Amino acid sequence: MHPRRILCIAAGILLAAGSAEAADIAAGKAAAEPCAACHGADGVSAIERVPSLAGQPDQFIQWQLVYYRSGTRNDEVMEPLAENLSDADIRNLGAYYASLPPPPPTQQSDGNPALSQRGAEIIAGDKCGSCHQERFTGQQATPRLAGQREEYLLKALQDFKSGARRGGGVGAMPSATYRLSDDDMVALAHYLARVQ
């Protein structure tokens, strides 16, 4: 059996087991203390190219931590942090971040409404809302995009297109980004960061 298939089955078992055992939000908050240095004490990042985690769907957080822990998703900071997380830690972190209010849009005013309009047009044509929800709030293992840091959104789009970002469950994103130009990705990130 292919190693990725084994990983996906194992991750599915972890998530299924997590639904049987209730997550402990207080334990998740305690486990998140080291995360606050980059992702913010309340899950809202103030660091460029580091995502906000507040308000992300529980399963999305869990899946990403499983991918980092297994080395399927690569990041020199996250992999060593995730490799020591237990299954219970991962369930608790998912529940904790999902319980936090999502971040407000990164900038209240839009200095480039034409760029936002272009982003909205691309999204309407690509049906991004079918996975990420109509207001881009995310669902299950699909992330919240609304109000995420603009430069992080751009980096994520670029990484999906180039193949630099991998990890199970992201099969839709390379096909969604392959035809986007650099300008298209800038417009998408600009628009999504301002969705409320």
SULHUNOR-V988063 format. One record per pair of residues at least 12 apart in sequence whose ideal C-beta (glycine too) atoms are under 10 Angstrom apart, sorted by the first residue. I is the first residue (numbers start at 0). J is the second residue. D is the distance in Angstrom with one decimal. If there is no record, write none. Layout:
I/J/D
I/J/D
//
This chain:
2/69/9.4
2/71/8.9
3/69/9.7
3/71/7.2
3/165/9.4
3/166/9.4
3/167/6.3
4/167/9.1
5/69/9.8
6/65/8.0
6/66/8.0
6/69/5.5
6/70/9.4
6/71/5.8
6/166/9.1
6/167/6.2
7/62/9.7
7/65/9.6
7/66/10.0
7/71/9.1
7/167/4.8
7/168/7.7
9/65/7.9
9/69/8.0
10/61/8.2
10/62/6.4
10/64/9.8
10/65/4.6
10/66/7.7
10/68/9.6
10/69/8.0
10/71/8.9
10/89/9.8
10/140/9.5
10/166/9.9
10/167/6.7
10/168/8.3
11/62/9.7
11/65/9.7
11/167/9.5
12/86/9.5
13/61/7.4
13/62/9.2
13/64/9.8
13/65/6.2
13/68/9.8
13/86/5.5
13/89/7.1
13/90/8.2
14/57/9.4
14/58/6.3
14/61/6.0
14/62/7.4
14/65/8.2
14/86/9.6
14/89/9.1
14/90/8.5
14/93/9.0
14/139/9.6
14/140/8.3
16/86/6.9
16/87/9.8
16/90/8.4
17/57/8.6
17/58/8.7
17/61/6.7
17/86/7.3
17/87/8.6
17/89/7.7
17/90/4.2
17/91/9.4
17/93/7.6
17/94/8.8
18/57/9.9
18/58/9.6
18/90/9.0
20/86/8.7
20/87/7.4
20/90/6.8
20/91/10.0
21/90/8.6
21/91/9.8
21/94/8.5
22/57/7.6
22/61/9.2
22/87/8.2
22/89/9.3
22/90/4.4
22/91/5.1
22/92/8.6
22/93/6.7
22/94/3.5
22/95/7.9
22/97/9.0
22/98/9.4
23/87/7.8
23/88/9.9
23/90/8.1
23/91/5.1
23/94/7.4
23/95/8.6
24/91/7.1
24/92/9.7
24/93/9.9
24/94/5.2
24/95/5.1
24/96/9.6
24/97/8.9
24/98/5.4
24/99/9.6
25/91/8.3
25/94/9.8
25/95/8.2
26/87/7.5
26/88/7.9
26/90/9.1
26/91/4.4
26/92/8.9
26/94/8.9
26/95/8.0
27/57/9.8
27/60/9.3
27/87/9.6
27/88/8.0
27/89/9.3
27/90/7.9
27/91/3.5
27/92/4.9
27/93/7.3
27/94/5.3
27/95/2.8
27/96/7.4
27/97/9.1
27/98/8.0
28/40/10.0
28/42/9.9
28/91/8.3
28/92/9.1
28/94/9.7
28/95/5.2
28/96/9.5
28/98/8.8
28/99/9.3
29/88/9.6
29/91/8.3
29/92/9.9
29/95/8.8
30/84/7.6
30/85/9.3
30/87/9.0
30/88/5.0
30/89/8.9
30/91/5.7
30/92/5.4
30/95/7.4
31/52/8.3
31/88/9.7
31/91/8.7
31/92/6.0
31/95/5.7
31/96/7.2
31/99/9.5
33/80/6.7
34/52/7.3
34/77/9.6
34/80/7.7
34/92/7.7
34/95/9.5
34/96/8.6
36/49/9.7
36/76/9.8
37/49/4.9
37/50/9.2
37/52/9.7
37/76/7.2
37/77/9.2
37/80/9.6
38/50/7.2
38/51/6.9
38/52/5.0
38/53/8.4
38/96/8.5
39/51/6.8
39/52/8.0
39/53/7.6
39/99/9.7
39/102/8.5
41/53/6.0
41/99/6.2
41/100/8.2
41/102/8.6
42/54/7.4
42/55/8.0
42/60/9.8
42/95/8.2
42/96/5.4
42/97/9.7
42/98/9.4
42/99/4.6
42/100/8.8
42/101/8.7
42/102/7.7
43/99/8.2
43/100/9.0
43/101/8.5
43/102/4.3
43/103/8.4
43/105/9.7
43/146/9.1
43/148/9.2
44/102/8.0
44/105/9.7
44/147/8.9
44/148/6.0
44/151/7.6
45/148/9.1
46/148/8.5
46/151/9.3
47/148/7.2
47/149/9.5
47/150/5.4
47/151/7.8
47/154/9.4
48/148/7.3
48/150/5.4
48/151/5.3
48/152/9.9
48/153/8.8
48/154/5.4
48/155/9.4
49/76/9.0
49/148/7.2
49/150/9.4
49/151/6.6
49/154/9.8
50/63/9.6
50/102/9.7
50/142/8.4
50/143/9.7
50/147/6.1
50/148/6.3
50/151/4.8
50/152/8.5
50/154/9.3
50/155/7.9
51/96/9.3
51/99/9.3
51/101/7.7
51/102/4.5
51/103/9.9
51/105/8.8
51/143/8.7
51/146/7.3
51/147/6.1
51/148/6.3
51/151/8.1
52/92/8.7
52/93/9.7
52/95/9.0
52/96/4.4
52/97/9.1
52/99/7.7
52/101/9.7
52/102/9.2
52/142/9.7
52/143/9.3
52/147/9.9
53/95/9.6
53/96/6.3
53/97/8.9
53/98/8.9
53/99/3.8
53/100/6.3
53/101/5.6
53/102/5.7
53/143/9.0
53/146/9.2
54/96/7.5
54/97/7.2
54/98/8.8
54/99/5.9
54/100/6.2
54/101/2.8
54/102/7.0
54/136/7.7
54/137/8.2
54/143/5.6
54/145/8.7
54/146/8.0
54/147/9.8
55/93/8.4
55/96/5.4
55/97/6.4
55/99/8.7
55/101/8.0
55/136/9.7
55/137/6.4
55/141/9.8
55/142/5.9
55/143/5.2
55/147/9.1
56/93/8.2
56/96/9.0
56/97/6.1
56/132/9.7
56/136/8.4
56/137/4.7
56/138/6.0
56/139/5.9
56/140/6.9
56/141/6.8
56/142/7.0
56/143/6.7
57/90/8.4
57/92/9.2
57/93/4.1
57/94/5.6
57/95/9.0
57/96/7.6
57/97/4.0
57/98/8.6
57/139/8.4
57/140/9.2
58/93/6.7
58/97/8.6
58/137/9.4
58/138/8.7
58/139/4.9
58/140/4.4
58/141/8.6
58/168/9.5
59/93/7.8
59/96/8.9
59/97/8.4
59/137/6.2
59/138/8.7
59/139/7.3
59/140/5.2
59/141/6.4
59/142/4.9
59/143/7.7
59/168/8.9
60/89/8.0
60/90/9.5
60/92/6.0
60/93/4.0
60/94/8.5
60/95/8.4
60/96/5.0
60/97/6.8
60/140/9.3
60/142/8.9
61/86/9.2
61/89/5.3
61/90/6.5
61/91/9.7
61/92/7.6
61/93/4.0
61/94/8.9
61/96/9.7
61/97/9.5
61/140/8.0
62/89/9.2
62/93/8.6
62/139/9.2
62/140/4.9
62/141/9.7
62/142/9.6
62/166/7.9
62/167/7.5
62/168/5.7
62/169/9.5
63/77/8.3
63/81/8.6
63/89/9.4
63/92/9.9
63/93/9.2
63/140/8.9
63/142/8.4
63/166/7.3
63/168/8.9
63/169/9.8
64/77/8.3
64/80/9.0
64/81/5.2
64/84/6.1
64/86/9.8
64/88/8.1
64/89/4.7
64/90/9.6
64/92/6.4
64/93/7.5
65/81/8.1
65/84/8.9
65/86/8.8
65/89/6.5
65/166/8.8
65/167/8.5
65/168/9.7
66/78/9.5
66/81/8.3
66/165/8.5
66/166/3.8
66/167/6.4
66/168/7.9
66/169/8.8
67/79/9.1
67/80/7.5
67/81/3.7
67/82/7.8
67/84/8.6
67/89/9.8
67/166/8.1
68/80/9.1
68/81/4.2
68/82/5.5
68/83/8.4
68/84/6.0
68/85/9.7
68/86/9.5
68/88/9.7
68/89/7.6
69/81/8.6
69/82/8.7
69/166/8.7
69/167/9.1
70/82/8.1
70/166/9.6
71/165/6.9
71/166/4.8
71/167/6.2
71/168/9.7
71/169/9.9
72/164/7.2
72/165/6.5
72/166/3.4
72/167/8.5
72/168/9.7
72/169/8.4
73/163/8.3
73/164/8.3
73/165/7.4
73/166/8.3
74/164/9.3
74/166/10.0
97/137/9.6
97/143/9.6
101/136/7.5
101/137/9.2
101/143/6.2
101/145/7.1
101/146/5.8
101/147/9.0
101/195/9.6
102/143/9.2
102/145/9.0
102/146/4.8
102/147/7.5
102/148/8.3
102/192/9.8
103/145/9.9
103/146/6.1
103/195/7.5
104/145/7.7
104/146/4.8
104/147/9.3
104/149/9.4
104/191/9.3
104/192/6.3
104/193/4.7
104/194/6.8
104/195/5.6
105/146/6.7
105/147/7.7
105/148/5.7
105/149/5.6
105/150/9.0
105/151/9.4
105/152/9.4
105/189/9.9
105/191/9.7
105/192/4.6
105/193/7.3
106/149/7.8
106/189/9.5
106/192/7.1
106/193/6.6
107/193/8.3
107/195/9.2
108/193/8.9
109/189/8.1
109/190/9.0
109/192/9.7
109/193/5.7
110/189/9.4
111/185/9.8
111/186/9.1
111/189/6.6
111/190/9.9
111/193/9.9
112/189/9.8
112/190/10.0
112/193/9.7
113/186/9.0
113/189/9.9
114/182/9.1
114/185/7.2
114/186/5.2
114/187/9.6
114/188/9.5
114/189/4.7
114/190/7.4
114/193/9.9
115/186/7.6
115/187/9.9
115/189/5.9
115/190/4.7
115/191/9.4
115/192/9.4
115/193/6.2
115/194/9.3
116/186/8.4
116/190/8.1
117/182/8.0
117/183/7.7
117/185/8.9
117/186/4.0
117/187/8.5
117/189/8.3
117/190/7.7
118/183/8.3
118/184/9.4
118/185/8.4
118/186/4.0
118/187/4.8
118/188/7.6
118/189/5.6
118/190/2.7
118/191/6.8
118/192/9.3
118/193/8.8
118/194/9.3
119/186/8.6
119/187/9.2
119/190/5.5
119/191/9.6
119/194/9.1
120/183/9.7
120/186/8.3
120/190/9.1
121/179/7.4
121/180/9.8
121/182/9.9
121/183/5.5
121/184/9.0
121/186/6.2
121/187/5.7
121/190/8.0
122/135/8.3
122/144/9.5
122/186/9.3
122/187/6.7
122/190/6.8
122/191/7.8
122/194/9.4
125/175/6.2
125/176/9.3
125/178/9.0
125/179/8.5
125/183/9.5
125/187/8.8
126/175/9.0
127/144/7.8
127/171/9.9
127/175/7.4
127/187/8.2
127/191/8.6
128/144/9.8
129/141/9.7
129/171/9.6
130/142/9.4
130/144/10.0
130/171/6.5
130/172/9.2
130/175/8.8
131/143/7.7
131/144/5.4
131/145/8.5
131/191/8.9
132/144/9.0
132/145/8.7
134/194/6.6
134/195/8.1
135/147/8.7
135/190/9.4
135/191/6.1
135/194/5.3
135/195/9.9
136/194/9.0
139/168/10.0
140/167/9.5
140/168/5.6
140/169/9.7
141/168/8.6
141/171/8.9
142/155/8.8
143/191/9.8
143/194/9.8
144/187/9.0
144/188/9.3
144/190/9.5
144/191/4.6
144/192/8.6
144/194/7.3
145/190/10.0
145/191/6.5
145/192/8.5
145/193/8.7
145/194/4.0
145/195/6.8
146/191/8.2
146/192/6.8
146/193/7.9
146/194/6.6
146/195/7.0
147/188/8.6
147/191/6.5
147/192/6.2
147/194/9.1
148/188/8.9
148/192/6.6
149/185/9.1
149/187/9.8
149/188/5.0
149/189/6.1
149/190/9.3
149/191/7.8
149/192/3.7
149/193/8.1
150/188/7.3
150/192/8.6
151/188/8.2
151/192/8.7
152/184/8.5
152/185/9.8
152/187/7.1
152/188/3.8
152/189/8.5
152/190/9.2
152/191/5.5
152/192/6.1
153/181/9.3
153/184/5.9
153/185/6.3
153/186/9.9
153/187/8.0
153/188/3.9
153/189/8.4
153/191/9.7
153/192/9.1
154/184/9.5
154/188/8.5
155/169/9.9
155/172/8.3
155/176/9.3
155/184/9.3
155/188/8.3
156/172/8.3
156/175/9.0
156/176/5.6
156/179/6.9
156/181/9.6
156/183/8.6
156/184/4.3
156/185/9.0
156/187/6.3
156/188/6.5
156/191/9.5
157/176/8.2
157/179/9.3
157/181/8.1
157/184/6.2
157/185/9.9
157/188/9.3
158/172/9.1
158/173/9.8
158/176/9.0
159/171/9.3
159/172/4.1
159/173/5.5
159/174/9.3
159/175/7.5
159/176/4.6
159/177/8.8
159/179/9.3
159/184/9.5
160/172/8.5
160/173/7.0
160/175/9.1
160/176/4.0
160/177/6.2
160/178/9.1
160/179/6.5
160/180/9.9
160/181/9.3
160/183/10.0
160/184/7.4
161/173/9.1
161/176/8.9
161/177/10.0
162/177/9.8
164/176/9.8
//
